[in-house]
């Protein structure tokens, strides 16, 4: 027969109590056949201390959804798109932040080269890890859409970046967008207006704190 022993710590002065809940139901607590420690959750939040979580664990998830349509007339410059700006406060400076962005662009006029691109900012500055290689002429961006020459089409622009902010301060991630030829781009809708052949769609930014 297996035995259960309680081993007090001779250096400690505190009293530890095992308290049963206010319940009329019989319960069984099965102990694993392995050595290890019990991880306690914070009594007020119900969260585990992230320092006890194994590397790669998801600590928290924050998401912003924009279901509106916003127009940009762009000719190689970048403009702020604030619809999916999202903030997160890491619980440890050693943790990372996984940034997932999904955006849809439409165009209001047919023609060549309707090529929307976007880049990610952290606290108002370009996120260097989320840009292409340095080039004298090419724009360094986080994602871009394919060529669609019809107003009824949508470009899907996606970015998936693991950032290392090295802080426990609140971080804000935001987006800038750009395009060519003074084209009018619509984020969140096709370009033919309010029509049965058109569509409106959400854009999202999802931030996940990942244990380092």
MOPERA-V662377 format. One record per pair of residues at least 4 apart in sequence whose ideal C-beta (glycine too) atoms are under 8 Angstrom apart, sorted by the first residue. I is the first residue (numbers start at 1). J is the second residue. If there is no record, write none. Layout:
BEGIN
i:I j:J
i:I j:J
END
This chain:
BEGIN
i:8 j:12
i:23 j:27
i:32 j:36
i:39 j:48
i:39 j:49
i:39 j:52
i:40 j:48
i:40 j:49
i:41 j:45
i:41 j:46
i:41 j:47
i:41 j:48
i:42 j:46
i:42 j:47
i:42 j:48
i:42 j:49
i:48 j:52
i:48 j:53
i:49 j:53
i:50 j:57
i:50 j:59
i:50 j:91
i:50 j:92
i:50 j:95
i:50 j:209
i:50 j:211
i:51 j:92
i:53 j:57
i:53 j:59
i:53 j:211
i:54 j:211
i:55 j:211
i:55 j:212
i:56 j:210
i:56 j:211
i:57 j:210
i:57 j:211
i:58 j:208
i:58 j:209
i:58 j:210
i:58 j:211
i:59 j:90
i:59 j:91
i:59 j:95
i:59 j:209
i:59 j:210
i:59 j:211
i:60 j:88
i:60 j:91
i:60 j:208
i:60 j:209
i:61 j:206
i:61 j:207
i:61 j:208
i:61 j:209
i:62 j:86
i:62 j:87
i:62 j:88
i:62 j:206
i:62 j:207
i:63 j:86
i:63 j:204
i:63 j:205
i:63 j:206
i:63 j:207
i:64 j:83
i:64 j:84
i:64 j:85
i:64 j:86
i:64 j:204
i:64 j:205
i:65 j:84
i:65 j:202
i:65 j:203
i:65 j:204
i:66 j:70
i:66 j:83
i:66 j:84
i:66 j:187
i:66 j:188
i:66 j:202
i:66 j:203
i:66 j:204
i:67 j:188
i:67 j:200
i:67 j:202
i:68 j:83
i:68 j:188
i:69 j:186
i:69 j:187
i:69 j:188
i:69 j:189
i:69 j:200
i:70 j:81
i:70 j:83
i:70 j:186
i:70 j:187
i:70 j:188
i:71 j:108
i:71 j:184
i:71 j:185
i:71 j:186
i:72 j:79
i:72 j:81
i:72 j:177
i:72 j:179
i:72 j:184
i:72 j:185
i:72 j:187
i:73 j:182
i:73 j:183
i:73 j:184
i:73 j:185
i:74 j:78
i:74 j:79
i:74 j:116
i:74 j:177
i:74 j:178
i:74 j:179
i:74 j:180
i:74 j:182
i:74 j:183
i:74 j:185
i:75 j:179
i:75 j:180
i:75 j:181
i:75 j:182
i:75 j:183
i:76 j:139
i:76 j:178
i:76 j:179
i:76 j:180
i:77 j:178
i:78 j:119
i:78 j:176
i:78 j:177
i:78 j:178
i:79 j:176
i:79 j:177
i:79 j:178
i:80 j:174
i:80 j:175
i:80 j:176
i:81 j:103
i:81 j:118
i:81 j:174
i:81 j:175
i:81 j:176
i:81 j:177
i:81 j:187
i:82 j:174
i:83 j:187
i:83 j:188
i:83 j:203
i:84 j:101
i:84 j:103
i:84 j:175
i:84 j:203
i:84 j:204
i:84 j:205
i:85 j:172
i:85 j:173
i:85 j:174
i:85 j:175
i:85 j:205
i:86 j:172
i:86 j:173
i:86 j:174
i:86 j:205
i:86 j:206
i:86 j:207
i:87 j:170
i:87 j:171
i:87 j:172
i:87 j:173
i:88 j:97
i:88 j:170
i:88 j:171
i:88 j:173
i:88 j:207
i:88 j:209
i:89 j:168
i:89 j:169
i:89 j:170
i:89 j:171
i:90 j:95
i:90 j:97
i:90 j:165
i:90 j:167
i:90 j:168
i:90 j:171
i:90 j:209
i:91 j:95
i:91 j:168
i:91 j:209
i:92 j:168
i:92 j:211
i:92 j:212
i:93 j:166
i:93 j:167
i:93 j:168
i:94 j:166
i:94 j:212
i:95 j:209
i:95 j:210
i:95 j:211
i:95 j:212
i:96 j:162
i:96 j:163
i:96 j:164
i:96 j:165
i:96 j:209
i:96 j:210
i:96 j:212
i:97 j:162
i:97 j:163
i:97 j:164
i:97 j:165
i:97 j:171
i:97 j:173
i:97 j:207
i:97 j:208
i:97 j:209
i:97 j:210
i:98 j:160
i:98 j:161
i:98 j:162
i:98 j:163
i:98 j:206
i:98 j:207
i:98 j:208
i:98 j:210
i:99 j:120
i:99 j:127
i:99 j:130
i:99 j:159
i:99 j:160
i:99 j:161
i:99 j:162
i:99 j:163
i:99 j:173
i:99 j:205
i:99 j:206
i:99 j:207
i:100 j:159
i:100 j:160
i:100 j:204
i:100 j:205
i:100 j:206
i:100 j:207
i:100 j:208
i:101 j:118
i:101 j:120
i:101 j:142
i:101 j:143
i:101 j:157
i:101 j:158
i:101 j:159
i:101 j:160
i:101 j:175
i:101 j:203
i:101 j:204
i:101 j:205
i:101 j:206
i:102 j:156
i:102 j:157
i:102 j:158
i:102 j:203
i:102 j:204
i:103 j:118
i:103 j:143
i:103 j:156
i:103 j:157
i:103 j:158
i:103 j:175
i:103 j:177
i:103 j:187
i:103 j:203
i:104 j:154
i:104 j:155
i:104 j:156
i:104 j:157
i:104 j:187
i:104 j:188
i:104 j:201
i:104 j:203
i:105 j:116
i:105 j:145
i:105 j:154
i:105 j:155
i:105 j:157
i:105 j:177
i:105 j:185
i:105 j:186
i:105 j:187
i:106 j:151
i:106 j:153
i:106 j:154
i:106 j:155
i:106 j:185
i:106 j:186
i:106 j:189
i:106 j:190
i:106 j:191
i:106 j:198
i:107 j:114
i:107 j:148
i:107 j:151
i:107 j:153
i:107 j:183
i:107 j:184
i:107 j:185
i:107 j:186
i:107 j:191
i:108 j:151
i:108 j:183
i:108 j:184
i:108 j:185
i:108 j:186
i:108 j:191
i:108 j:192
i:109 j:151
i:109 j:183
i:109 j:184
i:109 j:191
i:110 j:149
i:110 j:150
i:110 j:151
i:111 j:149
i:111 j:181
i:111 j:183
i:112 j:147
i:112 j:149
i:112 j:181
i:113 j:147
i:113 j:180
i:113 j:181
i:113 j:183
i:114 j:147
i:114 j:148
i:114 j:149
i:114 j:155
i:114 j:179
i:114 j:180
i:114 j:181
i:114 j:183
i:114 j:185
i:115 j:144
i:115 j:145
i:115 j:146
i:115 j:147
i:115 j:179
i:115 j:180
i:116 j:144
i:116 j:145
i:116 j:155
i:116 j:157
i:116 j:177
i:116 j:178
i:116 j:179
i:116 j:185
i:117 j:139
i:117 j:141
i:117 j:143
i:117 j:144
i:117 j:145
i:117 j:157
i:117 j:177
i:117 j:178
i:117 j:179
i:118 j:141
i:118 j:142
i:118 j:143
i:118 j:144
i:118 j:157
i:118 j:159
i:118 j:175
i:118 j:176
i:118 j:177
i:118 j:178
i:119 j:126
i:119 j:127
i:119 j:130
i:119 j:131
i:119 j:140
i:119 j:141
i:119 j:142
i:119 j:175
i:119 j:176
i:119 j:178
i:120 j:126
i:120 j:127
i:120 j:130
i:120 j:142
i:120 j:159
i:120 j:161
i:120 j:173
i:120 j:174
i:120 j:175
i:121 j:125
i:121 j:126
i:121 j:127
i:121 j:173
i:121 j:174
i:121 j:175
i:121 j:176
i:122 j:127
i:122 j:163
i:122 j:165
i:122 j:171
i:122 j:172
i:122 j:173
i:123 j:171
i:123 j:172
i:124 j:172
i:124 j:174
i:126 j:130
i:126 j:131
i:126 j:140
i:127 j:131
i:127 j:142
i:127 j:161
i:127 j:163
i:127 j:173
i:129 j:161
i:129 j:162
i:129 j:163
i:129 j:164
i:130 j:142
i:130 j:159
i:130 j:161
i:130 j:163
i:131 j:140
i:131 j:141
i:131 j:142
i:132 j:138
i:132 j:140
i:132 j:141
i:133 j:140
i:134 j:140
i:135 j:139
i:135 j:140
i:139 j:178
i:141 j:178
i:142 j:159
i:142 j:161
i:143 j:157
i:143 j:158
i:143 j:159
i:144 j:157
i:145 j:155
i:145 j:156
i:145 j:157
i:146 j:155
i:148 j:153
i:148 j:154
i:148 j:155
i:149 j:153
i:151 j:190
i:151 j:191
i:151 j:192
i:152 j:190
i:152 j:191
i:152 j:192
i:152 j:197
i:152 j:198
i:153 j:190
i:154 j:190
i:154 j:199
i:154 j:201
i:162 j:210
i:164 j:212
i:165 j:171
i:167 j:171
i:173 j:205
i:173 j:207
i:175 j:205
i:177 j:185
i:177 j:187
i:179 j:183
i:179 j:185
i:184 j:191
i:186 j:190
i:186 j:191
i:187 j:203
i:188 j:200
i:188 j:201
i:188 j:202
i:188 j:203
i:189 j:198
i:189 j:199
i:189 j:200
i:189 j:201
i:190 j:197
i:190 j:198
i:190 j:199
i:190 j:200
i:191 j:198
i:192 j:197
i:192 j:198
i:193 j:198
i:194 j:198
END
